[in-house]
Amino acid sequence: MEASRTMLDRAYINPSKEEDRTKIPPNTFWNIEEAKKNNIYFYLKEIKAVKPHGRVIVEGLGEMIMLGGYSYLGLKEHPKIHEATKQALDEYGAGTDGSRFLAGTFSLHNALEKTIARFKSTEDCITFTSGYLANVSTISTLLRRNDIVFCDKMNHASIIDGCLFSRAHLMRYPYGDLEMLEKYLKKITARVRKLVVVDAVYSMEGTIADLPGIKALCQKYDAYLMVDEAHSVGVLGERGTGIEEYFNMPKDTIDIKMGTLSKAIPSTGGYVAGNSEIINFLKHEARGFLYSGAPSSTAIAAAMAAFQVIEEEPSRIQELNQKAGYFRTRLKEEGFNVGEGQTPIVPIIIGEFTATSLLAKYCQDNGIFIHAIHPPVVTEGSSRLRASITYSNTVEDLDYCVETIKTGARKFGIL
Ligand SMILES: Cc1ncc(COP(=O)(O)O)c(C=O)c1O
């Protein structure tokens, strides 16, 4: 069924009927059933197989070019990483014996933490079972009631959740607005803990945080700095070590360096790297570390091998950024608004909700795995398709994607 504009207008809108406030679950924030009925629901898609060159086989849709994933360096298929994973399985088995604190710490966990600390040039590191947990647990453990946390409005949900969970006073400033950040910092004259938290790469925009500007403010107002490097490790800097390398800034610019093992690093888990005092504190106080099972041996071994591969094969980083630059430039030349980003995340900003949904559907029907992103995830009137380019995508496939997006955009009167 071809989705019409009026049908689409009704999708995603909050169900209007009175909510029964006694019922669990409560109403969803968007109209899932309407979206499904209108054939624009493209979530929880079942991937049947992962193919070379950034392609996947999707149930009911066949082979698609993946522009919706984050395996930035194409390491999911790397033989060294496969080998390390198999060896860990043989040596340590499939599960763990509980939380890291009690019985779940393998030599592998400590070795990975040392590896990350070295890669991120810090004294020490702590790993968690996900990046989400790393953010929530770290922020809520380092801050307490009456402390102040300054948070960019575009920060990832896990940062926001960590701030809320901490019960610190949360001051959210508009996306990248350092004037506003300074205004907020200036207001706080009490002797309290102050933490500024930002994403190194804004995941909806593909832009890079102004680390020099943010650091200067942290120094001026005596605030600690935490940076989420989920989209910058393996991507920014010639060696892929992240945002400090990108800006050629000292290796101790960031006090708390958070990252994930689920994007450029082809595994699952999250980490926080920093000085020994902070990490030791987290290993004894962070509830997401103390009260959660240890990451599995296979996840840890895959991550460790991946860091080694990144160090051995830096040309992957250059090729990734070249491909992303090529894709962005081609779209720009065709007249698309691709924002101000410089990273492999390339937003294709359409503006209107309906046109964006129609274009996303057109791309999906034509073999491109890409999502539409709407408010409130992005600001009102800036609905977009969001592509994330990886090392695995071929230039031919990227050309095909540009042509398909262009044809779809003409069809729906966008271009
Ligand atoms: C900026 C950012 N931070 C944190 C996370 C959470 O990481 P993980 O997927 O390891 O839970 C993500 C992943 O979606 C992310 O994009």
The ligand as a Gaussian input file, in Angstrom:
#p B3LYP/6-31G(d) Opt

LIG

0 1
 C       26.094000       9.121000      22.126000
 C       25.744000       7.775000      22.689000
 N       26.025000       7.518000      23.971000
 C       25.747000       6.343000      24.539000
 C       25.152000       5.335000      23.820000
 C       24.828000       4.042000      24.498000
 O       25.752000       3.068000      24.150000
 P       25.379000       1.517000      24.118000
 O       24.768000       1.239000      22.797000
 O       26.681000       0.832000      24.318000
 O       24.426000       1.280000      25.250000
 C       24.853000       5.546000      22.474000
 C       24.230000       4.460000      21.671000
 O       23.191000       4.543000      21.142000
 C       25.142000       6.792000      21.894000
 O       24.840000       7.059000      20.622000

